[in-house]
Amino acid sequence: MNTLKTYFKGNKKTIYMVLIIVALLTIYPPIFQTIYQAGRDFGCSLVNVVLP
């Protein structure tokens, strides 16, 4: 049990980075999907204006 505590104390930065990456992988896909949809709609509107 004591070695586990020292492991977490020694690698605190790495553990936080892994947790942040997991959180971003969980949060990011819906945000990316929304941005992609908005960009695609904007691109279609732009093409429709340029090519009547």
PDBQT receptor file of N, H, CA, C and O in Angstrom, charges set to zero:
ATOM      1  N   MET A   1       0.830  -1.197   0.000  1.00  0.00    +0.000 N 
ATOM      2  CA  MET A   1       0.000   0.000   0.000  1.00  0.00    +0.000 C 
ATOM      3  C   MET A   1       0.872   1.258   0.000  1.00  0.00    +0.000 C 
ATOM      4  O   MET A   1       0.551   2.255  -0.647  1.00  0.00    +0.000 OA
ATOM      5  N   ASN A   2       1.980   1.188   0.738  1.00  0.00    +0.000 N 
ATOM      6  H   ASN A   2       2.241   0.378   1.264  1.00  0.00    +0.000 HD
ATOM      7  CA  ASN A   2       2.869   2.335   0.827  1.00  0.00    +0.000 C 
ATOM      8  C   ASN A   2       3.543   2.611  -0.513  1.00  0.00    +0.000 C 
ATOM      9  O   ASN A   2       3.753   3.768  -0.876  1.00  0.00    +0.000 OA
ATOM     10  N   THR A   3       3.884   1.554  -1.249  1.00  0.00    +0.000 N 
ATOM     11  H   THR A   3       3.714   0.614  -0.955  1.00  0.00    +0.000 HD
ATOM     12  CA  THR A   3       4.528   1.757  -2.551  1.00  0.00    +0.000 C 
ATOM     13  C   THR A   3       3.554   2.379  -3.546  1.00  0.00    +0.000 C 
ATOM     14  O   THR A   3       3.961   3.138  -4.425  1.00  0.00    +0.000 OA
ATOM     15  N   LEU A   4       2.273   2.060  -3.409  1.00  0.00    +0.000 N 
ATOM     16  H   LEU A   4       1.942   1.443  -2.695  1.00  0.00    +0.000 HD
ATOM     17  CA  LEU A   4       1.263   2.648  -4.285  1.00  0.00    +0.000 C 
ATOM     18  C   LEU A   4       1.158   4.156  -4.047  1.00  0.00    +0.000 C 
ATOM     19  O   LEU A   4       1.016   4.931  -4.992  1.00  0.00    +0.000 OA
ATOM     20  N   LYS A   5       1.228   4.565  -2.773  1.00  0.00    +0.000 N 
ATOM     21  H   LYS A   5       1.343   3.936  -2.005  1.00  0.00    +0.000 HD
ATOM     22  CA  LYS A   5       1.195   5.992  -2.440  1.00  0.00    +0.000 C 
ATOM     23  C   LYS A   5       2.399   6.713  -3.026  1.00  0.00    +0.000 C 
ATOM     24  O   LYS A   5       2.261   7.795  -3.596  1.00  0.00    +0.000 OA
ATOM     25  N   THR A   6       3.568   6.125  -2.891  1.00  0.00    +0.000 N 
ATOM     26  H   THR A   6       3.680   5.245  -2.428  1.00  0.00    +0.000 HD
ATOM     27  CA  THR A   6       4.765   6.777  -3.428  1.00  0.00    +0.000 C 
ATOM     28  C   THR A   6       4.726   6.808  -4.948  1.00  0.00    +0.000 C 
ATOM     29  O   THR A   6       5.227   7.754  -5.557  1.00  0.00    +0.000 OA
ATOM     30  N   TYR A   7       4.146   5.802  -5.564  1.00  0.00    +0.000 N 
ATOM     31  H   TYR A   7       3.740   5.034  -5.070  1.00  0.00    +0.000 HD
ATOM     32  CA  TYR A   7       4.018   5.797  -7.026  1.00  0.00    +0.000 C 
ATOM     33  C   TYR A   7       3.138   6.954  -7.486  1.00  0.00    +0.000 C 
ATOM     34  O   TYR A   7       3.485   7.658  -8.435  1.00  0.00    +0.000 OA
ATOM     35  N   PHE A   8       2.005   7.154  -6.824  1.00  0.00    +0.000 N 
ATOM     36  H   PHE A   8       1.723   6.583  -6.053  1.00  0.00    +0.000 HD
ATOM     37  CA  PHE A   8       1.105   8.248  -7.196  1.00  0.00    +0.000 C 
ATOM     38  C   PHE A   8       1.738   9.612  -6.914  1.00  0.00    +0.000 C 
ATOM     39  O   PHE A   8       1.540  10.556  -7.678  1.00  0.00    +0.000 OA
ATOM     40  N   LYS A   9       2.494   9.719  -5.827  1.00  0.00    +0.000 N 
ATOM     41  H   LYS A   9       2.656   8.952  -5.206  1.00  0.00    +0.000 HD
ATOM     42  CA  LYS A   9       3.163  10.985  -5.524  1.00  0.00    +0.000 C 
ATOM     43  C   LYS A   9       4.232  11.294  -6.563  1.00  0.00    +0.000 C 
ATOM     44  O   LYS A   9       4.393  12.447  -6.963  1.00  0.00    +0.000 OA
ATOM     45  N   GLY A  10       4.956  10.283  -6.998  1.00  0.00    +0.000 N 
ATOM     46  H   GLY A  10       4.826   9.346  -6.673  1.00  0.00    +0.000 HD
ATOM     47  CA  GLY A  10       6.036  10.489  -7.957  1.00  0.00    +0.000 C 
ATOM     48  C   GLY A  10       5.540  10.772  -9.361  1.00  0.00    +0.000 C 
ATOM     49  O   GLY A  10       6.204  11.474 -10.123  1.00  0.00    +0.000 OA
ATOM     50  N   ASN A  11       4.384  10.237  -9.711  1.00  0.00    +0.000 N 
ATOM     51  H   ASN A  11       3.844   9.667  -9.092  1.00  0.00    +0.000 HD
ATOM     52  CA  ASN A  11       3.876  10.365 -11.079  1.00  0.00    +0.000 C 
ATOM     53  C   ASN A  11       2.584  11.165 -11.144  1.00  0.00    +0.000 C 
ATOM     54  O   ASN A  11       1.736  10.907 -11.998  1.00  0.00    +0.000 OA
ATOM     55  N   LYS A  12       2.431  12.118 -10.263  1.00  0.00    +0.000 N 
ATOM     56  H   LYS A  12       3.120  12.327  -9.569  1.00  0.00    +0.000 HD
ATOM     57  CA  LYS A  12       1.193  12.895 -10.188  1.00  0.00    +0.000 C 
ATOM     58  C   LYS A  12       0.918  13.628 -11.505  1.00  0.00    +0.000 C 
ATOM     59  O   LYS A  12      -0.222  13.668 -11.969  1.00  0.00    +0.000 OA
ATOM     60  N   LYS A  13       1.956  14.201 -12.101  1.00  0.00    +0.000 N 
ATOM     61  H   LYS A  13       2.882  14.169 -11.724  1.00  0.00    +0.000 HD
ATOM     62  CA  LYS A  13       1.787  14.961 -13.339  1.00  0.00    +0.000 C 
ATOM     63  C   LYS A  13       1.315  14.043 -14.470  1.00  0.00    +0.000 C 
ATOM     64  O   LYS A  13       0.428  14.411 -15.241  1.00  0.00    +0.000 OA
ATOM     65  N   THR A  14       1.898  12.868 -14.565  1.00  0.00    +0.000 N 
ATOM     66  H   THR A  14       2.618  12.569 -13.939  1.00  0.00    +0.000 HD
ATOM     67  CA  THR A  14       1.517  11.917 -15.613  1.00  0.00    +0.000 C 
ATOM     68  C   THR A  14       0.079  11.453 -15.436  1.00  0.00    +0.000 C 
ATOM     69  O   THR A  14      -0.662  11.340 -16.413  1.00  0.00    +0.000 OA
ATOM     70  N   ILE A  15      -0.318  11.187 -14.212  1.00  0.00    +0.000 N 
ATOM     71  H   ILE A  15       0.283  11.279 -13.418  1.00  0.00    +0.000 HD
ATOM     72  CA  ILE A  15      -1.685  10.732 -13.938  1.00  0.00    +0.000 C 
ATOM     73  C   ILE A  15      -2.684  11.827 -14.304  1.00  0.00    +0.000 C 
ATOM     74  O   ILE A  15      -3.733  11.544 -14.883  1.00  0.00    +0.000 OA
ATOM     75  N   TYR A  16      -2.360  13.084 -13.964  1.00  0.00    +0.000 N 
ATOM     76  H   TYR A  16      -1.508  13.314 -13.493  1.00  0.00    +0.000 HD
ATOM     77  CA  TYR A  16      -3.251  14.190 -14.332  1.00  0.00    +0.000 C 
ATOM     78  C   TYR A  16      -3.359  14.339 -15.839  1.00  0.00    +0.000 C 
ATOM     79  O   TYR A  16      -4.444  14.599 -16.360  1.00  0.00    +0.000 OA
ATOM     80  N   MET A  17      -2.243  14.177 -16.548  1.00  0.00    +0.000 N 
ATOM     81  H   MET A  17      -1.362  13.965 -16.125  1.00  0.00    +0.000 HD
ATOM     82  CA  MET A  17      -2.272  14.283 -18.012  1.00  0.00    +0.000 C 
ATOM     83  C   MET A  17      -3.159  13.198 -18.614  1.00  0.00    +0.000 C 
ATOM     84  O   MET A  17      -3.928  13.470 -19.536  1.00  0.00    +0.000 OA
ATOM     85  N   VAL A  18      -3.062  11.976 -18.105  1.00  0.00    +0.000 N 
ATOM     86  H   VAL A  18      -2.438  11.755 -17.356  1.00  0.00    +0.000 HD
ATOM     87  CA  VAL A  18      -3.896  10.881 -18.609  1.00  0.00    +0.000 C 
ATOM     88  C   VAL A  18      -5.366  11.176 -18.344  1.00  0.00    +0.000 C 
ATOM     89  O   VAL A  18      -6.205  10.951 -19.216  1.00  0.00    +0.000 OA
ATOM     90  N   LEU A  19      -5.687  11.670 -17.169  1.00  0.00    +0.000 N 
ATOM     91  H   LEU A  19      -5.005  11.853 -16.461  1.00  0.00    +0.000 HD
ATOM     92  CA  LEU A  19      -7.077  12.001 -16.850  1.00  0.00    +0.000 C 
ATOM     93  C   LEU A  19      -7.600  13.122 -17.743  1.00  0.00    +0.000 C 
ATOM     94  O   LEU A  19      -8.753  13.079 -18.172  1.00  0.00    +0.000 OA
ATOM     95  N   ILE A  20      -6.770  14.124 -18.028  1.00  0.00    +0.000 N 
ATOM     96  H   ILE A  20      -5.833  14.159 -17.680  1.00  0.00    +0.000 HD
ATOM     97  CA  ILE A  20      -7.187  15.222 -18.904  1.00  0.00    +0.000 C 
ATOM     98  C   ILE A  20      -7.427  14.714 -20.315  1.00  0.00    +0.000 C 
ATOM     99  O   ILE A  20      -8.398  15.109 -20.959  1.00  0.00    +0.000 OA
ATOM    100  N   ILE A  21      -6.547  13.837 -20.804  1.00  0.00    +0.000 N 
ATOM    101  H   ILE A  21      -5.757  13.516 -20.280  1.00  0.00    +0.000 HD
ATOM    102  CA  ILE A  21      -6.713  13.283 -22.151  1.00  0.00    +0.000 C 
ATOM    103  C   ILE A  21      -7.993  12.465 -22.237  1.00  0.00    +0.000 C 
ATOM    104  O   ILE A  21      -8.723  12.568 -23.223  1.00  0.00    +0.000 OA
ATOM    105  N   VAL A  22      -8.276  11.660 -21.227  1.00  0.00    +0.000 N 
ATOM    106  H   VAL A  22      -7.684  11.576 -20.426  1.00  0.00    +0.000 HD
ATOM    107  CA  VAL A  22      -9.510  10.864 -21.218  1.00  0.00    +0.000 C 
ATOM    108  C   VAL A  22     -10.727  11.786 -21.197  1.00  0.00    +0.000 C 
ATOM    109  O   VAL A  22     -11.711  11.532 -21.892  1.00  0.00    +0.000 OA
ATOM    110  N   ALA A  23     -10.664  12.856 -20.403  1.00  0.00    +0.000 N 
ATOM    111  H   ALA A  23      -9.865  13.063 -19.839  1.00  0.00    +0.000 HD
ATOM    112  CA  ALA A  23     -11.785  13.805 -20.350  1.00  0.00    +0.000 C 
ATOM    113  C   ALA A  23     -11.986  14.482 -21.703  1.00  0.00    +0.000 C 
ATOM    114  O   ALA A  23     -13.122  14.643 -22.148  1.00  0.00    +0.000 OA
ATOM    115  N   LEU A  24     -10.899  14.879 -22.361  1.00  0.00    +0.000 N 
ATOM    116  H   LEU A  24      -9.976  14.748 -21.999  1.00  0.00    +0.000 HD
ATOM    117  CA  LEU A  24     -11.019  15.515 -23.673  1.00  0.00    +0.000 C 
ATOM    118  C   LEU A  24     -11.568  14.547 -24.713  1.00  0.00    +0.000 C 
ATOM    119  O   LEU A  24     -12.363  14.938 -25.568  1.00  0.00    +0.000 OA
ATOM    120  N   LEU A  25     -11.150  13.292 -24.644  1.00  0.00    +0.000 N 
ATOM    121  H   LEU A  25     -10.505  12.974 -23.950  1.00  0.00    +0.000 HD
ATOM    122  CA  LEU A  25     -11.672  12.305 -25.592  1.00  0.00    +0.000 C 
ATOM    123  C   LEU A  25     -13.156  12.063 -25.370  1.00  0.00    +0.000 C 
ATOM    124  O   LEU A  25     -13.877  11.718 -26.306  1.00  0.00    +0.000 OA
ATOM    125  N   THR A  26     -13.616  12.241 -24.141  1.00  0.00    +0.000 N 
ATOM    126  H   THR A  26     -13.030  12.521 -23.381  1.00  0.00    +0.000 HD
ATOM    127  CA  THR A  26     -15.032  12.071 -23.845  1.00  0.00    +0.000 C 
ATOM    128  C   THR A  26     -15.838  13.291 -24.282  1.00  0.00    +0.000 C 
ATOM    129  O   THR A  26     -16.942  13.155 -24.810  1.00  0.00    +0.000 OA
ATOM    130  N   ILE A  27     -15.284  14.485 -24.061  1.00  0.00    +0.000 N 
ATOM    131  H   ILE A  27     -14.387  14.596 -23.633  1.00  0.00    +0.000 HD
ATOM    132  CA  ILE A  27     -16.010  15.725 -24.327  1.00  0.00    +0.000 C 
ATOM    133  C   ILE A  27     -15.888  16.160 -25.782  1.00  0.00    +0.000 C 
ATOM    134  O   ILE A  27     -16.844  16.700 -26.337  1.00  0.00    +0.000 OA
ATOM    135  N   TYR A  28     -14.741  15.939 -26.414  1.00  0.00    +0.000 N 
ATOM    136  H   TYR A  28     -13.964  15.499 -25.963  1.00  0.00    +0.000 HD
ATOM    137  CA  TYR A  28     -14.442  16.541 -27.710  1.00  0.00    +0.000 C 
ATOM    138  C   TYR A  28     -15.301  16.071 -28.879  1.00  0.00    +0.000 C 
ATOM    139  O   TYR A  28     -15.693  16.920 -29.679  1.00  0.00    +0.000 OA
ATOM    140  N   PRO A  29     -15.628  14.783 -29.045  1.00  0.00    +0.000 N 
ATOM    141  CA  PRO A  29     -16.370  14.358 -30.249  1.00  0.00    +0.000 C 
ATOM    142  C   PRO A  29     -17.685  15.088 -30.497  1.00  0.00    +0.000 C 
ATOM    143  O   PRO A  29     -17.920  15.477 -31.641  1.00  0.00    +0.000 OA
ATOM    144  N   PRO A  30     -18.560  15.304 -29.518  1.00  0.00    +0.000 N 
ATOM    145  CA  PRO A  30     -19.789  16.058 -29.812  1.00  0.00    +0.000 C 
ATOM    146  C   PRO A  30     -19.503  17.493 -30.245  1.00  0.00    +0.000 C 
ATOM    147  O   PRO A  30     -20.188  18.026 -31.118  1.00  0.00    +0.000 OA
ATOM    148  N   ILE A  31     -18.495  18.121 -29.639  1.00  0.00    +0.000 N 
ATOM    149  H   ILE A  31     -17.938  17.688 -28.930  1.00  0.00    +0.000 HD
ATOM    150  CA  ILE A  31     -18.136  19.488 -30.016  1.00  0.00    +0.000 C 
ATOM    151  C   ILE A  31     -17.639  19.504 -31.451  1.00  0.00    +0.000 C 
ATOM    152  O   ILE A  31     -18.015  20.377 -32.235  1.00  0.00    +0.000 OA
ATOM    153  N   PHE A  32     -16.788  18.533 -31.799  1.00  0.00    +0.000 N 
ATOM    154  H   PHE A  32     -16.483  17.825 -31.163  1.00  0.00    +0.000 HD
ATOM    155  CA  PHE A  32     -16.263  18.462 -33.158  1.00  0.00    +0.000 C 
ATOM    156  C   PHE A  32     -17.387  18.233 -34.158  1.00  0.00    +0.000 C 
ATOM    157  O   PHE A  32     -17.382  18.818 -35.241  1.00  0.00    +0.000 OA
ATOM    158  N   GLN A  33     -18.339  17.395 -33.809  1.00  0.00    +0.000 N 
ATOM    159  H   GLN A  33     -18.343  16.919 -32.930  1.00  0.00    +0.000 HD
ATOM    160  CA  GLN A  33     -19.459  17.111 -34.704  1.00  0.00    +0.000 C 
ATOM    161  C   GLN A  33     -20.279  18.386 -34.948  1.00  0.00    +0.000 C 
ATOM    162  O   GLN A  33     -20.698  18.639 -36.078  1.00  0.00    +0.000 OA
ATOM    163  N   THR A  34     -20.510  19.178 -33.916  1.00  0.00    +0.000 N 
ATOM    164  H   THR A  34     -20.170  18.972 -32.998  1.00  0.00    +0.000 HD
ATOM    165  CA  THR A  34     -21.249  20.434 -34.059  1.00  0.00    +0.000 C 
ATOM    166  C   THR A  34     -20.496  21.409 -34.953  1.00  0.00    +0.000 C 
ATOM    167  O   THR A  34     -21.091  22.040 -35.827  1.00  0.00    +0.000 OA
ATOM    168  N   ILE A  35     -19.183  21.535 -34.737  1.00  0.00    +0.000 N 
ATOM    169  H   ILE A  35     -18.699  21.023 -34.027  1.00  0.00    +0.000 HD
ATOM    170  CA  ILE A  35     -18.372  22.439 -35.561  1.00  0.00    +0.000 C 
ATOM    171  C   ILE A  35     -18.373  21.970 -37.009  1.00  0.00    +0.000 C 
ATOM    172  O   ILE A  35     -18.459  22.785 -37.927  1.00  0.00    +0.000 OA
ATOM    173  N   TYR A  36     -18.279  20.661 -37.217  1.00  0.00    +0.000 N 
ATOM    174  H   TYR A  36     -18.209  19.998 -36.471  1.00  0.00    +0.000 HD
ATOM    175  CA  TYR A  36     -18.258  20.120 -38.577  1.00  0.00    +0.000 C 
ATOM    176  C   TYR A  36     -19.578  20.410 -39.292  1.00  0.00    +0.000 C 
ATOM    177  O   TYR A  36     -19.579  20.804 -40.458  1.00  0.00    +0.000 OA
ATOM    178  N   GLN A  37     -20.694  20.217 -38.601  1.00  0.00    +0.000 N 
ATOM    179  H   GLN A  37     -20.694  19.897 -37.654  1.00  0.00    +0.000 HD
ATOM    180  CA  GLN A  37     -22.005  20.484 -39.202  1.00  0.00    +0.000 C 
ATOM    181  C   GLN A  37     -22.132  21.960 -39.564  1.00  0.00    +0.000 C 
ATOM    182  O   GLN A  37     -22.599  22.289 -40.654  1.00  0.00    +0.000 OA
ATOM    183  N   ALA A  38     -21.725  22.847 -38.668  1.00  0.00    +0.000 N 
ATOM    184  H   ALA A  38     -21.346  22.579 -37.782  1.00  0.00    +0.000 HD
ATOM    185  CA  ALA A  38     -21.807  24.285 -38.934  1.00  0.00    +0.000 C 
ATOM    186  C   ALA A  38     -20.912  24.659 -40.109  1.00  0.00    +0.000 C 
ATOM    187  O   ALA A  38     -21.305  25.464 -40.953  1.00  0.00    +0.000 OA
ATOM    188  N   GLY A  39     -19.728  24.092 -40.172  1.00  0.00    +0.000 N 
ATOM    189  H   GLY A  39     -19.408  23.438 -39.486  1.00  0.00    +0.000 HD
ATOM    190  CA  GLY A  39     -18.809  24.374 -41.269  1.00  0.00    +0.000 C 
ATOM    191  C   GLY A  39     -19.334  23.853 -42.588  1.00  0.00    +0.000 C 
ATOM    192  O   GLY A  39     -19.183  24.506 -43.620  1.00  0.00    +0.000 OA
ATOM    193  N   ARG A  40     -19.947  22.689 -42.566  1.00  0.00    +0.000 N 
ATOM    194  H   ARG A  40     -20.069  22.159 -41.728  1.00  0.00    +0.000 HD
ATOM    195  CA  ARG A  40     -20.480  22.118 -43.800  1.00  0.00    +0.000 C 
ATOM    196  C   ARG A  40     -21.651  22.956 -44.307  1.00  0.00    +0.000 C 
ATOM    197  O   ARG A  40     -21.769  23.194 -45.509  1.00  0.00    +0.000 OA
ATOM    198  N   ASP A  41     -22.515  23.403 -43.400  1.00  0.00    +0.000 N 
ATOM    199  H   ASP A  41     -22.420  23.210 -42.423  1.00  0.00    +0.000 HD
ATOM    200  CA  ASP A  41     -23.635  24.265 -43.795  1.00  0.00    +0.000 C 
ATOM    201  C   ASP A  41     -23.119  25.580 -44.373  1.00  0.00    +0.000 C 
ATOM    202  O   ASP A  41     -23.650  26.074 -45.367  1.00  0.00    +0.000 OA
ATOM    203  N   PHE A  42     -22.095  26.139 -43.758  1.00  0.00    +0.000 N 
ATOM    204  H   PHE A  42     -21.664  25.738 -42.950  1.00  0.00    +0.000 HD
ATOM    205  CA  PHE A  42     -21.510  27.387 -44.240  1.00  0.00    +0.000 C 
ATOM    206  C   PHE A  42     -20.894  27.176 -45.624  1.00  0.00    +0.000 C 
ATOM    207  O   PHE A  42     -21.041  28.022 -46.506  1.00  0.00    +0.000 OA
ATOM    208  N   GLY A  43     -20.204  26.048 -45.812  1.00  0.00    +0.000 N 
ATOM    209  H   GLY A  43     -20.085  25.361 -45.095  1.00  0.00    +0.000 HD
ATOM    210  CA  GLY A  43     -19.605  25.747 -47.115  1.00  0.00    +0.000 C 
ATOM    211  C   GLY A  43     -20.652  25.590 -48.198  1.00  0.00    +0.000 C 
ATOM    212  O   GLY A  43     -20.460  26.076 -49.313  1.00  0.00    +0.000 OA
ATOM    213  N   CYS A  44     -21.747  24.928 -47.900  1.00  0.00    +0.000 N 
ATOM    214  H   CYS A  44     -21.904  24.533 -46.995  1.00  0.00    +0.000 HD
ATOM    215  CA  CYS A  44     -22.839  24.763 -48.881  1.00  0.00    +0.000 C 
ATOM    216  C   CYS A  44     -23.436  26.118 -49.233  1.00  0.00    +0.000 C 
ATOM    217  O   CYS A  44     -23.716  26.382 -50.403  1.00  0.00    +0.000 OA
ATOM    218  N   SER A  45     -23.635  26.975 -48.247  1.00  0.00    +0.000 N 
ATOM    219  H   SER A  45     -23.408  26.761 -47.297  1.00  0.00    +0.000 HD
ATOM    220  CA  SER A  45     -24.187  28.309 -48.507  1.00  0.00    +0.000 C 
ATOM    221  C   SER A  45     -23.238  29.113 -49.384  1.00  0.00    +0.000 C 
ATOM    222  O   SER A  45     -23.677  29.816 -50.294  1.00  0.00    +0.000 OA
ATOM    223  N   LEU A  46     -21.955  29.014 -49.116  1.00  0.00    +0.000 N 
ATOM    224  H   LEU A  46     -21.598  28.443 -48.377  1.00  0.00    +0.000 HD
ATOM    225  CA  LEU A  46     -20.964  29.752 -49.892  1.00  0.00    +0.000 C 
ATOM    226  C   LEU A  46     -20.945  29.281 -51.343  1.00  0.00    +0.000 C 
ATOM    227  O   LEU A  46     -20.877  30.100 -52.260  1.00  0.00    +0.000 OA
ATOM    228  N   VAL A  47     -21.003  27.975 -51.557  1.00  0.00    +0.000 N 
ATOM    229  H   VAL A  47     -21.058  27.309 -50.813  1.00  0.00    +0.000 HD
ATOM    230  CA  VAL A  47     -21.010  27.426 -52.917  1.00  0.00    +0.000 C 
ATOM    231  C   VAL A  47     -22.279  27.850 -53.644  1.00  0.00    +0.000 C 
ATOM    232  O   VAL A  47     -22.227  28.166 -54.833  1.00  0.00    +0.000 OA
ATOM    233  N   ASN A  48     -23.405  27.863 -52.965  1.00  0.00    +0.000 N 
ATOM    234  H   ASN A  48     -23.447  27.606 -51.999  1.00  0.00    +0.000 HD
ATOM    235  CA  ASN A  48     -24.663  28.272 -53.593  1.00  0.00    +0.000 C 
ATOM    236  C   ASN A  48     -24.639  29.746 -53.993  1.00  0.00    +0.000 C 
ATOM    237  O   ASN A  48     -25.251  30.119 -54.994  1.00  0.00    +0.000 OA
ATOM    238  N   VAL A  49     -23.947  30.581 -53.234  1.00  0.00    +0.000 N 
ATOM    239  H   VAL A  49     -23.450  30.277 -52.422  1.00  0.00    +0.000 HD
ATOM    240  CA  VAL A  49     -23.845  31.998 -53.578  1.00  0.00    +0.000 C 
ATOM    241  C   VAL A  49     -22.918  32.181 -54.780  1.00  0.00    +0.000 C 
ATOM    242  O   VAL A  49     -23.220  32.959 -55.684  1.00  0.00    +0.000 OA
ATOM    243  N   VAL A  50     -21.794  31.468 -54.791  1.00  0.00    +0.000 N 
ATOM    244  H   VAL A  50     -21.548  30.836 -54.056  1.00  0.00    +0.000 HD
ATOM    245  CA  VAL A  50     -20.807  31.627 -55.866  1.00  0.00    +0.000 C 
ATOM    246  C   VAL A  50     -21.318  31.023 -57.171  1.00  0.00    +0.000 C 
ATOM    247  O   VAL A  50     -21.134  31.609 -58.238  1.00  0.00    +0.000 OA
ATOM    248  N   LEU A  51     -21.953  29.865 -57.092  1.00  0.00    +0.000 N 
ATOM    249  H   LEU A  51     -22.102  29.390 -56.225  1.00  0.00    +0.000 HD
ATOM    250  CA  LEU A  51     -22.467  29.187 -58.292  1.00  0.00    +0.000 C 
ATOM    251  C   LEU A  51     -23.992  29.274 -58.300  1.00  0.00    +0.000 C 
ATOM    252  O   LEU A  51     -24.656  28.470 -57.647  1.00  0.00    +0.000 OA
ATOM    253  N   PRO A  52     -24.551  30.229 -59.023  1.00  0.00    +0.000 N 
ATOM    254  CA  PRO A  52     -26.015  30.399 -59.004  1.00  0.00    +0.000 C 
ATOM    255  C   PRO A  52     -26.751  29.245 -59.668  1.00  0.00    +0.000 C 
ATOM    256  O   PRO A  52     -27.981  29.248 -59.727  1.00  0.00    +0.000 OA
TER     257      PRO A  52
